[in-house]
Amino acid sequence: MATEDPMVAALLREREGYVGRGMDDRVAQVDEQLKLRGAEPPTDGKSGKPADRSTPPKGRRARSTETT
């Protein structure tokens, strides 16, 4: 989701961090702020639930878990 509004972009980055930490209450608060600014919170596309970040974003690969 590309955005022209820097505040929406900041909220999306903040939301991603909370999702990664499992802070569902903060994710819900950020989603509310996104809605107030006319942006739709990201969803997984199937159930309408917030996107699960265990899969990498489109166009990116997951980090390798191998150690050298």
Distance bins in CASP14 RR format, pairs under 12 A and 6 or more apart:
PFRMAT RR
TARGET T0000
AUTHOR 0000-0000-0000
RMODE 2
METHOD distances of the structure
MODEL  1
1 8 0 0 0 0 1 0 0 0 0 0 0
1 9 0 0 0 0 1 0 0 0 0 0 0
1 11 0 0 0 0 0 1 0 0 0 0 0
1 12 1 0 0 1 0 0 0 0 0 0 0
1 13 0 0 0 0 0 1 0 0 0 0 0
1 15 0 0 0 0 0 1 0 0 0 0 0
1 16 0 0 0 0 0 1 0 0 0 0 0
1 34 0 0 0 0 0 1 0 0 0 0 0
1 39 1 0 0 1 0 0 0 0 0 0 0
1 40 0 0 0 0 1 0 0 0 0 0 0
1 41 0 0 0 0 1 0 0 0 0 0 0
1 42 1 0 0 1 0 0 0 0 0 0 0
1 43 0 0 0 0 0 1 0 0 0 0 0
1 51 0 0 0 0 1 0 0 0 0 0 0
1 57 0 0 0 0 1 0 0 0 0 0 0
1 58 0 0 0 0 0 1 0 0 0 0 0
2 8 0 0 0 0 0 1 0 0 0 0 0
2 9 0 0 0 0 1 0 0 0 0 0 0
2 12 0 0 0 0 0 1 0 0 0 0 0
2 39 0 0 0 0 0 1 0 0 0 0 0
2 57 0 0 0 0 0 1 0 0 0 0 0
2 58 0 0 0 0 0 1 0 0 0 0 0
3 9 1 0 1 0 0 0 0 0 0 0 0
3 10 0 0 0 0 1 0 0 0 0 0 0
3 11 0 0 0 0 1 0 0 0 0 0 0
3 12 1 0 0 1 0 0 0 0 0 0 0
3 13 0 0 0 0 0 1 0 0 0 0 0
3 34 0 0 0 0 1 0 0 0 0 0 0
3 37 0 0 0 0 1 0 0 0 0 0 0
3 38 0 0 0 0 0 1 0 0 0 0 0
3 39 1 0 0 1 0 0 0 0 0 0 0
3 40 0 0 0 0 0 1 0 0 0 0 0
3 42 0 0 0 0 0 1 0 0 0 0 0
4 37 0 0 0 0 0 1 0 0 0 0 0
4 39 0 0 0 0 0 1 0 0 0 0 0
5 11 0 0 0 0 1 0 0 0 0 0 0
5 12 0 0 0 0 1 0 0 0 0 0 0
5 33 0 0 0 0 0 1 0 0 0 0 0
5 34 0 0 0 0 0 1 0 0 0 0 0
5 37 1 0 0 1 0 0 0 0 0 0 0
5 38 0 0 0 0 1 0 0 0 0 0 0
5 39 1 0 0 1 0 0 0 0 0 0 0
6 12 0 0 0 0 0 1 0 0 0 0 0
6 13 0 0 0 0 0 1 0 0 0 0 0
6 37 0 0 0 0 0 1 0 0 0 0 0
7 13 0 0 0 0 0 1 0 0 0 0 0
7 14 0 0 0 0 0 1 0 0 0 0 0
7 30 0 0 0 0 0 1 0 0 0 0 0
7 33 0 0 0 0 1 0 0 0 0 0 0
7 34 0 0 0 0 1 0 0 0 0 0 0
7 36 0 0 0 0 0 1 0 0 0 0 0
7 37 1 0 0 1 0 0 0 0 0 0 0
7 38 0 0 0 0 0 1 0 0 0 0 0
7 39 0 0 0 0 1 0 0 0 0 0 0
8 14 0 0 0 0 0 1 0 0 0 0 0
8 15 0 0 0 0 0 1 0 0 0 0 0
8 30 0 0 0 0 0 1 0 0 0 0 0
8 31 0 0 0 0 0 1 0 0 0 0 0
8 33 0 0 0 0 1 0 0 0 0 0 0
8 34 1 0 0 1 0 0 0 0 0 0 0
8 35 0 0 0 0 0 1 0 0 0 0 0
8 36 0 0 0 0 0 1 0 0 0 0 0
8 37 1 0 1 0 0 0 0 0 0 0 0
8 38 1 0 0 1 0 0 0 0 0 0 0
8 39 1 0 1 0 0 0 0 0 0 0 0
8 40 0 0 0 0 0 1 0 0 0 0 0
8 41 0 0 0 0 0 1 0 0 0 0 0
8 42 0 0 0 0 0 1 0 0 0 0 0
9 15 0 0 0 0 0 1 0 0 0 0 0
9 16 0 0 0 0 0 1 0 0 0 0 0
9 34 0 0 0 0 0 1 0 0 0 0 0
9 37 0 0 0 0 0 1 0 0 0 0 0
9 39 0 0 0 0 1 0 0 0 0 0 0
10 16 0 0 0 0 0 1 0 0 0 0 0
10 17 0 0 0 0 0 1 0 0 0 0 0
10 30 0 0 0 0 1 0 0 0 0 0 0
10 33 0 0 0 0 0 1 0 0 0 0 0
10 34 0 0 0 0 0 1 0 0 0 0 0
10 37 0 0 0 0 0 1 0 0 0 0 0
10 39 0 0 0 0 0 1 0 0 0 0 0
11 17 0 0 0 0 0 1 0 0 0 0 0
11 18 0 0 0 0 0 1 0 0 0 0 0
11 26 0 0 0 0 0 1 0 0 0 0 0
11 27 0 0 0 0 0 1 0 0 0 0 0
11 29 0 0 0 0 0 1 0 0 0 0 0
11 30 1 0 1 0 0 0 0 0 0 0 0
11 31 0 0 0 0 1 0 0 0 0 0 0
11 32 0 0 0 0 0 1 0 0 0 0 0
11 33 1 0 1 0 0 0 0 0 0 0 0
11 34 1 0 1 0 0 0 0 0 0 0 0
11 35 0 0 0 0 0 1 0 0 0 0 0
11 36 0 0 0 0 1 0 0 0 0 0 0
11 37 1 0 0 1 0 0 0 0 0 0 0
11 38 0 0 0 0 0 1 0 0 0 0 0
11 39 1 0 0 1 0 0 0 0 0 0 0
11 40 0 0 0 0 0 1 0 0 0 0 0
11 41 0 0 0 0 1 0 0 0 0 0 0
11 42 0 0 0 0 0 1 0 0 0 0 0
12 18 0 0 0 0 0 1 0 0 0 0 0
12 19 0 0 0 0 0 1 0 0 0 0 0
12 27 0 0 0 0 0 1 0 0 0 0 0
12 30 0 0 0 0 1 0 0 0 0 0 0
12 31 0 0 0 0 0 1 0 0 0 0 0
12 33 0 0 0 0 0 1 0 0 0 0 0
12 34 1 0 0 1 0 0 0 0 0 0 0
12 37 0 0 0 0 0 1 0 0 0 0 0
12 39 1 0 0 1 0 0 0 0 0 0 0
12 40 0 0 0 0 0 1 0 0 0 0 0
12 41 0 0 0 0 1 0 0 0 0 0 0
12 42 1 0 0 1 0 0 0 0 0 0 0
12 50 0 0 0 0 0 1 0 0 0 0 0
12 51 0 0 0 0 0 1 0 0 0 0 0
12 53 0 0 0 0 0 1 0 0 0 0 0
12 57 0 0 0 0 0 1 0 0 0 0 0
13 19 0 0 0 0 0 1 0 0 0 0 0
13 20 0 0 0 0 0 1 0 0 0 0 0
13 30 0 0 0 0 1 0 0 0 0 0 0
13 34 0 0 0 0 0 1 0 0 0 0 0
13 42 0 0 0 0 0 1 0 0 0 0 0
13 53 0 0 0 0 0 1 0 0 0 0 0
14 20 0 0 0 0 0 1 0 0 0 0 0
14 21 0 0 0 0 0 1 0 0 0 0 0
14 23 0 0 0 0 0 1 0 0 0 0 0
14 26 0 0 0 0 1 0 0 0 0 0 0
14 27 0 0 0 0 1 0 0 0 0 0 0
14 29 0 0 0 0 1 0 0 0 0 0 0
14 30 1 0 1 0 0 0 0 0 0 0 0
14 31 0 0 0 0 0 1 0 0 0 0 0
14 33 0 0 0 0 1 0 0 0 0 0 0
14 34 0 0 0 0 1 0 0 0 0 0 0
14 41 0 0 0 0 0 1 0 0 0 0 0
15 21 0 0 0 0 0 1 0 0 0 0 0
15 22 0 0 0 0 0 1 0 0 0 0 0
15 23 0 0 0 0 1 0 0 0 0 0 0
15 24 0 0 0 0 0 1 0 0 0 0 0
15 26 0 0 0 0 1 0 0 0 0 0 0
15 27 1 0 1 0 0 0 0 0 0 0 0
15 28 0 0 0 0 1 0 0 0 0 0 0
15 29 0 0 0 0 1 0 0 0 0 0 0
15 30 1 0 1 0 0 0 0 0 0 0 0
15 31 1 0 0 1 0 0 0 0 0 0 0
15 32 0 0 0 0 0 1 0 0 0 0 0
15 33 0 0 0 0 1 0 0 0 0 0 0
15 34 1 0 0 1 0 0 0 0 0 0 0
15 35 0 0 0 0 0 1 0 0 0 0 0
15 39 0 0 0 0 0 1 0 0 0 0 0
15 40 0 0 0 0 0 1 0 0 0 0 0
15 41 1 0 0 1 0 0 0 0 0 0 0
15 42 1 0 0 1 0 0 0 0 0 0 0
15 43 0 0 0 0 0 1 0 0 0 0 0
15 50 0 0 0 0 1 0 0 0 0 0 0
15 51 0 0 0 0 1 0 0 0 0 0 0
15 53 0 0 0 0 1 0 0 0 0 0 0
16 22 0 0 0 0 0 1 0 0 0 0 0
16 23 0 0 0 0 0 1 0 0 0 0 0
16 26 0 0 0 0 0 1 0 0 0 0 0
16 27 0 0 0 0 1 0 0 0 0 0 0
16 30 0 0 0 0 1 0 0 0 0 0 0
16 34 0 0 0 0 0 1 0 0 0 0 0
16 41 0 0 0 0 0 1 0 0 0 0 0
16 42 0 0 0 0 1 0 0 0 0 0 0
16 50 0 0 0 0 0 1 0 0 0 0 0
16 51 0 0 0 0 1 0 0 0 0 0 0
16 52 0 0 0 0 0 1 0 0 0 0 0
16 53 1 0 0 1 0 0 0 0 0 0 0
16 56 0 0 0 0 0 1 0 0 0 0 0
16 57 0 0 0 0 1 0 0 0 0 0 0
17 23 0 0 0 0 1 0 0 0 0 0 0
17 26 0 0 0 0 1 0 0 0 0 0 0
17 27 0 0 0 0 1 0 0 0 0 0 0
17 30 0 0 0 0 1 0 0 0 0 0 0
17 50 0 0 0 0 0 1 0 0 0 0 0
17 53 0 0 0 0 1 0 0 0 0 0 0
18 24 1 0 0 1 0 0 0 0 0 0 0
18 25 0 0 0 0 1 0 0 0 0 0 0
18 26 1 0 1 0 0 0 0 0 0 0 0
18 27 1 0 1 0 0 0 0 0 0 0 0
18 28 0 0 0 0 1 0 0 0 0 0 0
18 29 0 0 0 0 1 0 0 0 0 0 0
18 30 1 0 0 1 0 0 0 0 0 0 0
18 31 0 0 0 0 1 0 0 0 0 0 0
18 33 0 0 0 0 0 1 0 0 0 0 0
18 41 0 0 0 0 0 1 0 0 0 0 0
18 50 0 0 0 0 1 0 0 0 0 0 0
18 53 0 0 0 0 0 1 0 0 0 0 0
19 25 0 0 0 0 0 1 0 0 0 0 0
19 26 0 0 0 0 1 0 0 0 0 0 0
19 27 1 0 1 0 0 0 0 0 0 0 0
19 28 0 0 0 0 0 1 0 0 0 0 0
19 30 0 0 0 0 1 0 0 0 0 0 0
19 31 0 0 0 0 0 1 0 0 0 0 0
19 41 0 0 0 0 0 1 0 0 0 0 0
19 42 0 0 0 0 1 0 0 0 0 0 0
19 43 0 0 0 0 0 1 0 0 0 0 0
19 44 0 0 0 0 0 1 0 0 0 0 0
19 49 0 0 0 0 0 1 0 0 0 0 0
19 50 1 0 0 1 0 0 0 0 0 0 0
19 51 1 0 0 1 0 0 0 0 0 0 0
19 52 1 0 0 1 0 0 0 0 0 0 0
19 53 1 0 1 0 0 0 0 0 0 0 0
19 54 0 0 0 0 1 0 0 0 0 0 0
20 26 0 0 0 0 0 1 0 0 0 0 0
20 27 0 0 0 0 1 0 0 0 0 0 0
20 50 0 0 0 0 0 1 0 0 0 0 0
20 51 0 0 0 0 0 1 0 0 0 0 0
20 52 0 0 0 0 1 0 0 0 0 0 0
20 53 1 0 1 0 0 0 0 0 0 0 0
20 54 0 0 0 0 1 0 0 0 0 0 0
21 27 0 0 0 0 1 0 0 0 0 0 0
21 53 0 0 0 0 0 1 0 0 0 0 0
22 28 0 0 0 0 0 1 0 0 0 0 0
22 50 0 0 0 0 0 1 0 0 0 0 0
22 52 0 0 0 0 0 1 0 0 0 0 0
22 53 0 0 0 0 1 0 0 0 0 0 0
22 54 0 0 0 0 0 1 0 0 0 0 0
23 29 0 0 0 0 1 0 0 0 0 0 0
23 30 0 0 0 0 1 0 0 0 0 0 0
23 50 0 0 0 0 0 1 0 0 0 0 0
24 30 0 0 0 0 0 1 0 0 0 0 0
24 31 0 0 0 0 0 1 0 0 0 0 0
24 49 0 0 0 0 0 1 0 0 0 0 0
24 50 0 0 0 0 1 0 0 0 0 0 0
25 31 0 0 0 0 0 1 0 0 0 0 0
25 32 0 0 0 0 0 1 0 0 0 0 0
26 32 0 0 0 0 0 1 0 0 0 0 0
26 33 0 0 0 0 0 1 0 0 0 0 0
26 50 0 0 0 0 0 1 0 0 0 0 0
27 33 0 0 0 0 0 1 0 0 0 0 0
27 34 0 0 0 0 0 1 0 0 0 0 0
27 41 0 0 0 0 1 0 0 0 0 0 0
27 42 0 0 0 0 0 1 0 0 0 0 0
27 49 0 0 0 0 0 1 0 0 0 0 0
27 50 1 0 0 1 0 0 0 0 0 0 0
27 51 0 0 0 0 0 1 0 0 0 0 0
27 52 0 0 0 0 0 1 0 0 0 0 0
27 53 0 0 0 0 0 1 0 0 0 0 0
28 34 0 0 0 0 0 1 0 0 0 0 0
28 35 0 0 0 0 0 1 0 0 0 0 0
28 41 0 0 0 0 1 0 0 0 0 0 0
28 49 0 0 0 0 0 1 0 0 0 0 0
28 50 0 0 0 0 1 0 0 0 0 0 0
29 35 0 0 0 0 0 1 0 0 0 0 0
29 36 0 0 0 0 0 1 0 0 0 0 0
29 41 0 0 0 0 0 1 0 0 0 0 0
30 36 0 0 0 0 0 1 0 0 0 0 0
30 37 0 0 0 0 0 1 0 0 0 0 0
30 39 0 0 0 0 0 1 0 0 0 0 0
30 41 1 0 0 1 0 0 0 0 0 0 0
30 42 0 0 0 0 0 1 0 0 0 0 0
30 50 0 0 0 0 1 0 0 0 0 0 0
31 37 0 0 0 0 0 1 0 0 0 0 0
31 38 0 0 0 0 0 1 0 0 0 0 0
31 39 0 0 0 0 1 0 0 0 0 0 0
31 40 0 0 0 0 1 0 0 0 0 0 0
31 41 1 0 1 0 0 0 0 0 0 0 0
31 42 0 0 0 0 1 0 0 0 0 0 0
31 43 0 0 0 0 0 1 0 0 0 0 0
31 48 0 0 0 0 0 1 0 0 0 0 0
31 49 0 0 0 0 0 1 0 0 0 0 0
31 50 1 0 0 1 0 0 0 0 0 0 0
31 51 0 0 0 0 0 1 0 0 0 0 0
32 38 0 0 0 0 0 1 0 0 0 0 0
32 39 0 0 0 0 0 1 0 0 0 0 0
32 41 0 0 0 0 1 0 0 0 0 0 0
33 39 0 0 0 0 1 0 0 0 0 0 0
33 41 0 0 0 0 1 0 0 0 0 0 0
34 40 1 0 0 1 0 0 0 0 0 0 0
34 41 1 0 1 0 0 0 0 0 0 0 0
34 42 0 0 0 0 1 0 0 0 0 0 0
34 43 0 0 0 0 0 1 0 0 0 0 0
34 50 0 0 0 0 0 1 0 0 0 0 0
35 41 1 0 0 1 0 0 0 0 0 0 0
40 48 0 0 0 0 0 1 0 0 0 0 0
40 50 0 0 0 0 0 1 0 0 0 0 0
40 51 0 0 0 0 0 1 0 0 0 0 0
41 48 0 0 0 0 1 0 0 0 0 0 0
41 49 0 0 0 0 0 1 0 0 0 0 0
41 50 1 0 0 1 0 0 0 0 0 0 0
41 51 0 0 0 0 1 0 0 0 0 0 0
42 48 0 0 0 0 1 0 0 0 0 0 0
42 49 0 0 0 0 0 1 0 0 0 0 0
42 50 1 0 0 1 0 0 0 0 0 0 0
42 51 1 0 1 0 0 0 0 0 0 0 0
42 52 0 0 0 0 0 1 0 0 0 0 0
42 53 0 0 0 0 1 0 0 0 0 0 0
42 57 0 0 0 0 1 0 0 0 0 0 0
42 58 0 0 0 0 0 1 0 0 0 0 0
43 49 1 0 0 1 0 0 0 0 0 0 0
43 50 1 0 0 1 0 0 0 0 0 0 0
43 51 1 0 1 0 0 0 0 0 0 0 0
43 52 0 0 0 0 1 0 0 0 0 0 0
44 50 1 0 0 1 0 0 0 0 0 0 0
44 51 1 0 1 0 0 0 0 0 0 0 0
44 52 1 0 1 0 0 0 0 0 0 0 0
44 53 0 0 0 0 0 1 0 0 0 0 0
44 54 0 0 0 0 0 1 0 0 0 0 0
44 55 0 0 0 0 1 0 0 0 0 0 0
45 51 1 0 0 1 0 0 0 0 0 0 0
45 52 0 0 0 0 0 1 0 0 0 0 0
46 52 0 0 0 0 0 1 0 0 0 0 0
51 57 0 0 0 0 1 0 0 0 0 0 0
51 58 0 0 0 0 0 1 0 0 0 0 0
53 60 0 0 0 0 0 1 0 0 0 0 0
53 62 0 0 0 0 0 1 0 0 0 0 0
54 62 0 0 0 0 1 0 0 0 0 0 0
55 61 0 0 0 0 0 1 0 0 0 0 0
55 62 1 0 0 1 0 0 0 0 0 0 0
56 62 1 0 1 0 0 0 0 0 0 0 0
56 63 0 0 0 0 1 0 0 0 0 0 0
56 64 0 0 0 0 0 1 0 0 0 0 0
END
